[in-house]
């Protein structure tokens, strides 16, 4: 009965437009990215690969008489979202070896504890902390921010962070709404990272050394030809009218939003900061064997992995995370670039992702959604205090 059920689920999904979009258009987009990567250095004169830089400890805190007495106290702090599995866990391990004090952020406390234990087995000198967060929930994001600030204060560390990696993402196959009423996939993949970055910007600005934001996108963004950055689309409300949840298209939209946001934040920080204080880099890990397709029918996901393996584009987590590490450790002048393919290489994203007018409209919409969530959060907090 189990096999029959799996076959039926696979057949039903194979009859949807999302299946064919993933199977055909996503494959073409990935291959196109590799072709672009291999040919751009021939036809352009610009630099397309960058070396990794060594991680330096923070300068001593002059105001603290105990600074430096605890191992790892002056280590730069790195936050990795979606750190309970896949590329997030791989990035946390690698960055702990590079000298960061890594804060693992994920939805499951149990999984966070397990990943921390696994990392310490592989790197006994790792400095790690796990803090729970659900990026689809604004209240959870604010709780994470408060927990992070309390942990930094209690640990007598410098009140700043040096690296934020927005890695968390999902590929949902059914339409569900978050507590704020947003589509779950748009909420997790884009609105959540936007809000988290916004609330953590003060800590990034407070860093005594240049800090960085790394946003994980995807080659699937190349399949978006038209995008309206209005509230209905960004929040995902416009997709509720569909009979069949267009999971492939929504995933593409969410990853395009990540790129538009990255480039616009890069431009705004350059304008307001006037220096290389905070750099913003987007990254595409390519096709990696993780549990990102866990909501797809099992037979479909296994067939997809097999097909990508035959095409020679499927990477292991240890290889796939290399682009994220390249972006995290690249020189400061790489702000605003798009890393892909490992070995410090960069590539141009889609023409649509560089549309400045589009990115500014998305920024305005995202800020409005953020303000709405903040207003609701503050109202709920006041009501909670009064009831207590």
N, C-alpha and C positions, 0 to 999 in steps of 0.2 A: 504493500500500500504506500510505503514511503517513497519508493521509486516512481510509482505512478503519479503521486502528488507532485513530486519534483518535475516530472516531465510535463505535467499540465501547467505548472507555474511557468516553466521555461517557454512553453508554447504560447501561453497568453502574452508573456512579455515580448516574445519574438514577433507578435502581431502588432506591436505598437510602433509609432514613429520614432520614439526614443531609442529603441533597439537598433534600428537602421541608421539613425543619426550617430550613435556611438560606434557602431561597427564600421561604417563607411567614412563619414565626415571627420570623426575624431582620428581615425587612422591616417587619413590624408593630411590633416592638420599637423600631426606629429611628424610624419615623413617630410612635410614641407619645412618644418622647423629645422630638421637635420640638414636638408638640402641648403637652406638659407645659411645655416651655420658654416657649412663647408665651402660655400661659394662667396660669402660676403668679403672675406679677406682678400680674395682675388680681384674683386671689382671695386673695393673701397680702400681708401688710404688710412682710415681711422683705426685706432687701436681697438682690438676686440677681445683681448685676453689680459687678465690682471693677476699679479702674484698675491699670495696671502701674506698678511702682515702678522708679526708675533704679537701676542697679547701681553700688555704690560700691566703690572699692579698699579693701583691707585696711589697717589701721593699720600703721605701720612696726614691724618686729621689733626691740625694744630690745636683745635679746641678740646680734644679728648686726650686725657692723660693715660688712658689705658689702650689707646689705639696701637695696634700692632702686636699686642701681647697674645691675642688669640689667633691660632692658625687660620688663615684664609680671610681674616677680617678686612684686609685691604684689597681683596680680590675684586675685580669688576663683576657686576651682577648681570646675569643674562636670564631673561624669561623666555621660556619656550611653551607655547600653547599647543594643545593636542599632543601632550608628551607621554600619554599612557600607552602608546603603541606606534608602530610604523615609523615614518620619517621623524616624528617628534621625539620618540624615544632614542632613535639613532643620533639625532642632532644633540640631544642632551648629553649622551655619552661622549660624543666627539668633542663638544665644547667644554665639558668638564676636564678632558685631557689637555685642552688648549690653555687652561688656567682660569676659567670662569667659575664663579659661584653660581650654579645653575638652579633657577627656580622652575620646577616642573609644574605646569598648570594643566589640569584635566578635570573631567566631570566626576570620575570615580576615585574616592579616597583609597579604596582597596587596591585599585590598579596603580595608583601613584606610588603607594608603598612598595608594591611588587617591583615596579620599574626601578625605583630608587635602590632597592635591594640588589637587583640584577646589575645595575651600573656599578655599585660598590664592589661587587664580586670581580668585575672586569677592570675597575680602576679604584684601588683601595684609597687613593689620595683624593678622590672626588669630594667636592663640597656641594651638597645638594639640599634642597628644601622643596617640599611638595605643598601646593596650595590649591584647593578645589575651586573650580570655576566652570560655569556653563555659559558659553558665549552666546547662546540663544536667549539668555535672560539678562536684562539690564540690571536687575537687582543683584544677580549673582556677580556681575562684573563689578558693581560698586562694593560688594562684600569682599571680593578678591582684592580690590584696591586698598580697602581698609586693613585687611589681613596682611597684605604685603607691607604697608607702611608700619604697622605694629611690629611685624617681624624684623624689619630693618632697624627700628628704634630699639627693640629689646636685644637685638644682636650687637648693638653699638657699632653699626656699620655706617658708612657714608650715606646720607639721605638722598640717594640717587640710584639710577640704573643706567647701564651702559649699552645694553643690547636687548631689543625686543623682537622676537621672531614670531610673527603671526602665522603659525603653521596649521592650526586646527581647521578642519573642513570635513564636510560630509557629502555623500551622493545619495540623497533620499529618493525613494521611489513612490512615496505616497505624500499627498499634501496634508501637512499638519501646521497648525498655527502656534506661535510662541505665546508666552504670557502677555506680551505687548501687542499681540495680534498680527505679527509678521509671519511670512512663510518661513518654515523652519530652516530650509536650506539657505535662503537669502539671509536669514538672521544669523545663522552660524558662520557662513562663509564670508559674508561681507559686513552686515550691519554690526555684528558683534566685534570683529576686529577694528572697525572704525571707532566704535565707542570705547573699546579698551585702549586703543592708541590715544584717543583724545584725553581720557582721564589720567593716563600715565605720562603725558607730555611734560608736566611740571617736573617729574622725577628725571626724565631724560634731559631736560634743560639744565637741571641742577648738577649734572655730571661734571667733575673737574677735568675730564678728558672728553674728546669727541665721542658722542653716542650715536647709535644707529638703530634704524627700524628696518627689518627685513620682512616683506610681505610675500607669501607663497601664492603664486597664481598657477596657471595651467595653459598648455598649448591649445586647449579647447576653446579659449577665448577667440581664436582666429575664425571660428565659424559664425560669429555674430556680425551681421552686415548692417543691421538697423537696431538702434537702441534708444529708447526714450527714458531719460533719467528722472521721470516724475515719481511722485509718491506711490502711486498704484503699482508701478513696475518694481521700484526698489524694495518696497515692503513685501512685494509678491501678491498683493491683493488681486491684481489683474489676472492671475493664473487660476483663481478659484472657480472661474466660469467654465474652465475646460472640463470636458467629460473625462478624459484621461490625463492624469497629471504629467505635464511635459518636463520630466525630470532632467533630460539631457539639455534642453534649452535653458532651463533655469540655472543649471550648473554652469553653463557657458556664460550666462549673464553675470552670475556672481563672481566669476573669475575675471571677467572684463572690468567689473566694478573695482576689484582689487587693484588692477593696473591703473585705471583712471585715477583712483584715490592716491596711489603711490606717486604718480607723476605730479598731481596737483599739490600734494603735501610737500614734495620736493621743491616745487616752484615757490610755494608760500613760505617755507622755512628759509629759502635762500633770500627771499625779499625781506622778511621780518628780522631774521637773525643776522643777515649780511656776512655770514662766515660759514665755515664748515662745521659748526657746532653739532648739528644733528643731520646725519645723512639718511636717505631713504632709498632702499633698493628693492626691486621686485625680482623674484626668482621662479623659474619653472623647473621642477625636478625631473620632468619627463614621465615616462611610464614606469612605475615602480610596483613591485609585488607587495602590496600592503592589504589591509582589510577595508580599503576605501569602498570596495564594491560589495560589502557585506549585506546590504539590503537587496541586492539583485538576486534573482534565483541562482542557486548554487551552480547548476549546470551552465548557466550563461556566464557567470564570472570565471569559471574554470576554462570554458571555451575561449573567453577573451584573453586570459593569461596565456593559453596555449598558442593562440594566433599571434600575439605580440612576441612570444618567444621564437616562433618560426620566422617572424620578420626580423628578428635580431634587435628589437628595440626594448625588450623587457629587461629592467635592471633590478638588482637586489637592493635592499634598503641601504646597505653599506656603500654601494656605488651611487644610488640615487640621491643620497644626502650630500654628496660632494658639491653640488651646485649651491645648496644652502650654506655650506661652510665657506665656499668661495665668496659668496655675497657677505657673509658675516665678518670675514677677515680681510676683505678687499680694502685698498687704499680709500681715503675719504673722497677723492675726486671721482669715484664711481657712483656717487649719488645720482639717482634718476635713471640708472641703467637697468637692463633686464638680463639676468644671468641664466644661462642654459647650456647644457652639454658637458659640464664639468671642466676641469683643467683651467679654471678661471675665465672661461669664455663667456662672452655676451653676444646677444643677437637682438635684432629689432623685433618688437612685437608688432601686432597688426596696425595698419594705418589708423583705424578707428580709435585705438587706444591712445593715440597721440593727439586726438581732437581736443584742443584747449577749451573751446566753447562747451563741449560735452562734459569735460571733466569739471568745469566750474559749475555747470548746472547740477551735476551729480553731487558736488560738494555742498551746494546750497540745500538740496533735498536731504542729504545725509545729516547736515547740521540741524535741520528742522526736526527730523526724526529723533536725533539725540536730545534736543531741547524738550520735546514732548515726553520722552522717556524720563528725563531728569525731573521734569515737573511732576509726573506721576509718582516717581520714586520719592521725591521730597514730601509730597502730599501724604503718601502711605506712611512715611517715617514719622511725620507729625501726628497722624492719626494713631499710630502704634504707641507713641510715647504718651498720648493722652489717655489711651485705654489702659496703659500700665499704671 
